């Protein structure tokens, strides 16, 4: 078991990046999660729904953000995690992960997390992690 990370209020987490998102990424995630909505694999269906192309399922971005977070703090120290999907993710998008410590109480840090595409926010999240 890893030791909890040591942080201070106002501290930024190390940023992370992934991408570009590929059709293979989306298909693999669909297979793992069972989400076969045609918005995620059928370009014609997605276009008819008003999108510029197929889009990744929201849980894909949430999973990537959770993996980035727990690589930093250790899954064993994660206490709470919640996400809000702000904008869709499309093929070719590059995603950036960032976060900040907003409070610490009784050995648990409150974090605000974000996934962005360029300057656009894609996911807004919050987490609580045990810290040193």
N, C-alpha and C positions, 0 to 999 in steps of 0.2 A: 504494500500500500504506500502510495506517495504521501509525502508530508503536504499539508495544506500550503498554498501559496501565501506569501506575505504581501499585503497591499495596503494602500492608504486611500482615504477618501479623495476623490478628484483625479486619481491615477487612471491613465488610459491603458487598456489591455494591448498587447502586441497585435498589430493588424494582420489580417490574412487575406488571401485571394485565391480564387479558383476560376476555372473556365479556360476557354470558352465552353459553354454548355452545349453538348452534342445530342443528336437524336438517340445515340446509343445510351447516354446517361439517362435520358428520360425513359427509354424502353426498359432498361435494367431496373430502374426504380419502380416502374409500373409492374413489372414481373414480381418484384419483391413485395410490393404493397397491394397488388391486385387492383389497381386503379387503371382500368382500360377505357376511360372516357376518350372518345375520338378527338377531343380538343388537344390531347397529348401526343397523337401520332398521325392524324389525318389532316394534311394541309388544306384540302378542299373544305372539309367540315369546319376547320378553324376559321378559314376565310369567310365562309357563309355566316359564321357567328360574329364577324366583325373584327377578327384579330389578324395581324399581319403574318401570322404563321402559327405553328404548333407552340404550345406553351407548356412549361414545366408545372407539375402539380406543386401546390404550396408546401406540402410536407417535404418535398425535395429540398427546397431552400431551408426549411426549418431543420431538417436533418443535417445539412451541410453546416449550418450555424452551430448546432449542438455539438457536432464533431469538432469544430474549431475550438469552441468553448472548453470542452472536456479534455482536449489535447493540452490546453493551458492549465486548467485547474485540477484535472483528474476526475473521472466519472464518479468515483467514490465520495467526492466532496460536493457534488451537485445536490442541492436540496429542493429547488423549484425552478421551473422553466416554463415560460409562456410566450407565445408569439402572436403577432397581428400581421396579416398579409396586407401590404399596402399597394403593390403593383405586380403585374405578371412578369414572369421571366421567360424569355424566348431563346431559341437556338442562337448560338453565337455570343450570348451575353457573357461578360466577365463580371464576377461578383466579388465584392470586397466586404470583409467582416471587420467590425470595430466594436469597442465597448468601453465603458467607463464605470468606475466604482463610485456610487452615489451616496452610500452610507455603510457603516459597519456597526453592528450591535451584537453583543454576546458571541463573538467569534464567527459571525455570518455576515458576508458582504452582499449588499444589494447592487446589482449591475443593470445598466441600461445597455442593450446590444442593438446593433444595426447591420443590415445587409444593404449595400448600395450597388447601383450600376451607374458608374460615373458619379454625377452629383445627385442622382435620383434615388430616394429611399425605396427599397423593395420590401423589406421586413423590418418591423420594430419589435423588439423583444425585451423581456426582463428575466433575470435569473437571480437566484440566491445560492451562494456557495460558501462552504465552510472555509475559513481562512486562518492563518497563523496569527 
